[in-house]
Amino acid sequence: MPDVRLIQQAVRYLANRCDETISEGNHGFNKIDASFGKSLAERERWTKRQAQAALKMLKKYQEQLQAG
């Protein structure tokens, strides 16, 4: 598993740009992931399970993260 700090950084990046769009190609998390992503972004410490779930979720947003 990648460094949790990198996963947290990616989640916070998306949460700060979140417009809760329906499509995945815009900015930040889509409507389905927004609540979970924003709640993770607000936490300082994550459990291993949260980090795994975040990493799985981030796979949808690879294009946004590469562009950012």
C-alpha positions as CSV (number, residue, x, y, z in Angstrom):
1,M,0.0,0.0,0.0
2,P,1.3,3.5,-0.8
3,D,2.2,6.0,1.9
4,V,-1.0,7.0,3.8
5,R,0.2,10.6,3.7
6,L,0.0,10.6,-0.1
7,I,-3.5,9.1,0.0
8,Q,-4.5,11.8,2.5
9,Q,-3.0,14.5,0.3
10,A,-4.9,13.3,-2.8
11,V,-8.2,13.1,-0.8
12,R,-7.7,16.6,0.6
13,Y,-6.9,17.9,-2.9
14,L,-10.1,16.5,-4.3
15,A,-12.2,17.6,-1.3
16,N,-11.0,21.2,-1.7
17,R,-12.1,21.2,-5.3
18,C,-15.3,19.3,-4.8
19,D,-18.4,20.5,-6.6
20,E,-20.3,17.2,-6.0
21,T,-20.8,16.7,-9.7
22,I,-22.6,13.8,-11.1
23,S,-19.9,12.9,-13.6
24,E,-16.4,11.9,-12.6
25,G,-14.7,14.2,-15.1
26,N,-15.2,17.5,-13.5
27,H,-13.7,18.8,-10.3
28,G,-13.3,17.0,-7.0
29,F,-15.5,14.1,-5.8
30,N,-18.6,13.1,-7.6
31,K,-21.9,13.2,-5.7
32,I,-21.6,9.6,-4.5
33,D,-18.1,10.0,-3.1
34,A,-18.4,13.6,-1.8
35,S,-19.6,12.9,1.8
36,F,-17.1,10.1,2.4
37,G,-14.2,12.0,0.8
38,K,-14.9,15.2,2.7
39,S,-15.2,13.4,6.0
40,L,-11.8,11.7,5.4
41,A,-10.3,15.0,4.4
42,E,-11.3,16.5,7.8
43,R,-9.6,13.7,9.8
44,E,-6.0,13.9,10.9
45,R,-5.6,10.2,11.5
46,W,-7.1,7.3,9.5
47,T,-7.5,3.7,10.2
48,K,-5.9,1.2,7.9
49,R,-9.3,0.3,6.6
50,Q,-10.1,4.0,5.8
51,A,-6.9,4.3,3.9
52,Q,-7.7,1.2,1.9
53,A,-11.2,2.5,1.1
54,A,-9.8,5.9,0.1
55,L,-7.2,4.3,-2.2
56,K,-9.9,2.3,-3.9
57,M,-12.0,5.4,-4.3
58,L,-9.2,7.5,-5.7
59,K,-8.7,5.1,-8.6
60,K,-11.8,6.8,-10.1
61,Y,-10.1,10.2,-10.0
62,Q,-6.7,9.4,-11.5
63,E,-7.1,11.9,-14.4
64,Q,-8.0,14.7,-12.0
65,L,-5.0,13.9,-9.8
66,Q,-2.6,13.7,-12.6
67,A,-3.9,17.1,-14.0
68,G,-3.5,18.7,-10.6
